[in-house]
Amino acid sequence: MEVQVFGVKKSADTRKALRFFAERRVKTHFVDMNERAASLGELKRFVQKFGLDRLIDKESKRYEELGLRHARLSDERWLERLIDEPLILRMPLVRNGNALTVGLAEQDWKDWTGK
């Protein structure tokens, strides 16, 4: 089993996810979105399952800094924004094959690992 974790090193929830899988000896592939943005196709996969609203962290400091509270953007523009500004994403985004989670989802991860 190998999971892919999308996030940033400064995110406490991303670090918790990485620690969760490390403690269970699950191989992880970490994608630091400050260094390499998630691809459009990868983000679309999460949007299809959860919807755009679940991916956007409206409580994040960066969301406020960019003045997005009153922004009315199309879904395509939001996706472009999420690629350019990963700090407005709810993190971590975790993928295990076709199974996906957004944010801390320890129960789902336990179901995946059986531990």
Buried (B, 14 or more C-beta within 10 A) or exposed (E): EEBBBBBBEEBEBBBEBBEBBEEBEBEBEBBBBEEEBBEEEBBEBBBEBBEBEEBBBEEBEEBEEBEBEEEEEEEEEBBBBBBEBBBBBBBBBBBBEEEBBBBBBEEBBEEBBEE
